[in-house]
Amino acid sequence: MNRKEIEEKVKEFLIEELEIDEEKITADAKLKDEMGIDSLDFVDIVVIVERNFGFKIKPEEMAGVDTFSKFCDYIESKIG
């Protein structure tokens, strides 16, 4: 899976599962501040990522992952 496919899949589940407005999802968008993802949403994201990408997110690995782009970087590093 290439970077573009990862970004599309992540964007798709953010819109469909978490009901985030598509226009809020940009590379530099802050997950919490701009996209409104809270701790309950993050629990859903863990399940969705495991289902879609086949690995478990470890909370300690998410330190510093604060934007859409960095989140996609993280996923890419785990499946690449």
Contacts in CASP RR format, 6 or more apart in sequence:
PFRMAT RR
TARGET T0000
AUTHOR 0000-0000-0000
METHOD contacts of the structure
MODEL  1
MNRKEIEEKVKEFLIEELEIDEEKITADAKLKDEMGIDSLDFVDIVVIVE
RNFGFKIKPEEMAGVDTFSKFCDYIESKIG
1 9 0 8 1.000
1 53 0 8 1.000
1 79 0 8 1.000
1 80 0 8 1.000
3 72 0 8 1.000
3 76 0 8 1.000
6 53 0 8 1.000
6 72 0 8 1.000
6 75 0 8 1.000
6 76 0 8 1.000
6 79 0 8 1.000
7 68 0 8 1.000
7 72 0 8 1.000
9 52 0 8 1.000
9 53 0 8 1.000
10 68 0 8 1.000
10 71 0 8 1.000
10 72 0 8 1.000
10 75 0 8 1.000
11 22 0 8 1.000
11 25 0 8 1.000
11 68 0 8 1.000
13 45 0 8 1.000
13 48 0 8 1.000
13 52 0 8 1.000
14 20 0 8 1.000
14 25 0 8 1.000
14 35 0 8 1.000
15 21 0 8 1.000
15 22 0 8 1.000
15 25 0 8 1.000
17 44 0 8 1.000
17 48 0 8 1.000
18 37 0 8 1.000
18 41 0 8 1.000
18 44 0 8 1.000
18 45 0 8 1.000
20 35 0 8 1.000
20 36 0 8 1.000
20 37 0 8 1.000
24 34 0 8 1.000
24 35 0 8 1.000
25 35 0 8 1.000
25 68 0 8 1.000
26 68 0 8 1.000
27 67 0 8 1.000
27 68 0 8 1.000
27 69 0 8 1.000
28 67 0 8 1.000
28 68 0 8 1.000
28 69 0 8 1.000
29 35 0 8 1.000
29 67 0 8 1.000
29 68 0 8 1.000
30 66 0 8 1.000
30 67 0 8 1.000
31 37 0 8 1.000
31 65 0 8 1.000
31 66 0 8 1.000
31 67 0 8 1.000
31 68 0 8 1.000
31 71 0 8 1.000
32 38 0 8 1.000
32 66 0 8 1.000
35 68 0 8 1.000
37 45 0 8 1.000
45 57 0 8 1.000
46 56 0 8 1.000
46 57 0 8 1.000
49 55 0 8 1.000
49 57 0 8 1.000
49 75 0 8 1.000
50 56 0 8 1.000
50 57 0 8 1.000
53 75 0 8 1.000
53 78 0 8 1.000
53 79 0 8 1.000
54 79 0 8 1.000
55 78 0 8 1.000
55 79 0 8 1.000
61 74 0 8 1.000
62 74 0 8 1.000
64 70 0 8 1.000
65 71 0 8 1.000
65 73 0 8 1.000
65 74 0 8 1.000
END
